[in-house]
Amino acid sequence: MSTLGIWVGALLTLGILSFLYKDNPFYKLSESIFLGISAGYWFVSLYYQSLLPKLFDNLGITKMMGASETDGALQSLFIHGRWDPNLWYLIAGALGIMMLLRLIPKAGWISRWPLAFVVGTTAGLYFTRYLASNAFSQINATLKGFVVFGQPGFFGWANLNNLILLIGVVSGLTYFYFSKEHKGIVGGAAKVGIYFLMVTFGASFGYTVMSRMSLLIGRLDFIYGAWLGLLR
Amino acid sequence: MAGPNRADFWNSMMKIDRRIIFLFIFVAISVPMFLQIQLKIPTSPEVESLVATLDKLPDGARVLVSLDYDPGSEPELQPMAETFFGYALKRKFKVIVIGLWPQGPIQAERAKPIAETQAGRQFEYGIDYVNLGYQAGNELVIQRMGSSIPQTFPVDYFGKPITEFPIMQGVTNFSNIDYVFNLSAGYPGTVEWVLFAVDRFNIVLGAGNTAVQAPQVYPYLGKQLKGILGGMKGGAEFEILTGLPGRAVKYMTGQTFAHTIIVLFIIIANIAYFTTRKKEQGGLS
């Protein structure tokens, strides 16, 4: 990274971190720069990594504009009289334009069609995958032998793990079973289920804290190391 | 400490300025960076499982690395990428890099020279390393790779046809890949690799995740996922088990100190809460 880049990165980092003290103009400036650059970066990235190679290059629009010498699907069809599978991108392009019609209030309803296409394909794609991976495979992984032989001692760690798994699954499912009032045995099991859920949320929160600390460590390492040169 | 003074202390603890806590965290993370303190890092079964799976691969195995993250997750995932490349150099693996996130392949190019310096050996581009770049399409890219990798990635990151590279000779689809390593910060990432590659094409998958995402992928551990590196801690364990200590190990001391401070403040806050509540209830009665 160039010296200028390091200075800009360090000052913007300090600008964002200054919010921890209180809101201030330096923070607002850094935030606005971040938002603006992010939007610009994503626009350019999507254009060069998706629109240009997938749509314009494949269809031959870049050749028509004189920006490329490689034939696309349109040249194949109209000049060489050959069918090119990339012509399917015409439909994708049309759906993309239909999506953009959302910006015109009177024609906004047209954007529902490509949206319906996206929702339909995604639902179809995920239905079987979720069923296989998140339902069947998970159930299969939960069905474990209650007693595992060959463990050190009669009651090894694997047995304890399997017991916790069994109690956690049954009590967790009971908590989400709403067809019977949570009283008596069902209520007790549901309460145990709540404890399991709370442990899960706690673990998840702990991981989130670790993640945020990691980001701070990364930034401080950049400031002390790359910017100030204090670290070896 | 006298009775009223003690009550004042706990009352002031209840109203502690959050900036004081920030200051403590800042000091807890900063000081270890200068003192070079090294704490013992115990390893966990999920990381041991990942390394054991890697160890079982033959030297020169063909591995696919999917870097599905951006610079925002660099402190957690970049050390894992560097260590994996270092390990691949040690074992002479053939590494094929892809990215389901646009910045993924760039992160690979940044991790590679660091791994090469550490390993004292270089990848020969096209022979034992190739970067196929990014493809738009999220999980559909994975699905399509199951049918044909050359059709999904006709050119590499630098625009050269992949048929030119010896490393890609004989690579048709996932059946020609010995192991897939995924570094993931969200969608698309490990969940999609499990759904669309593991359970459909029976690939062997190991993953490194940001700590935020790790609890989401833990249920897949076992048959669907052969090991997880969860956050910076997972990265540090990976470095220790592969014998390539790097940035994650270095960062873990600050991480531990920061966590200790947070736990201490949670304990103090709870004591303060119950002490002041008891006093308020006593006052009311």
Interface residues (C-beta under 8 A of the other chain):
Chain A: L20 Y21 S45 Q49 S50 K54 L125 Y126 R129 Y130 A132 S133 N134 S137 Q138 N140 A141 T200 A203 S204 Y207 T208 V209 M210 S211 M213 S214 L215 L216 I217 G218 R219 L220 D221 Y224 L230 L231
Chain B: R19 F22 I25 F26 I29 S30 M33 F34 G72 E74 P75 E76 P102 Y134 A136 E139 L140 Q143 V194 L195 F196 V198 D199 R200 T210 A211 V212 A214 P215 P219 Y220 G222 K223 Q224 G230 G231 M232 K233 R247 Y251 G254 Q255 A258 H259 I262
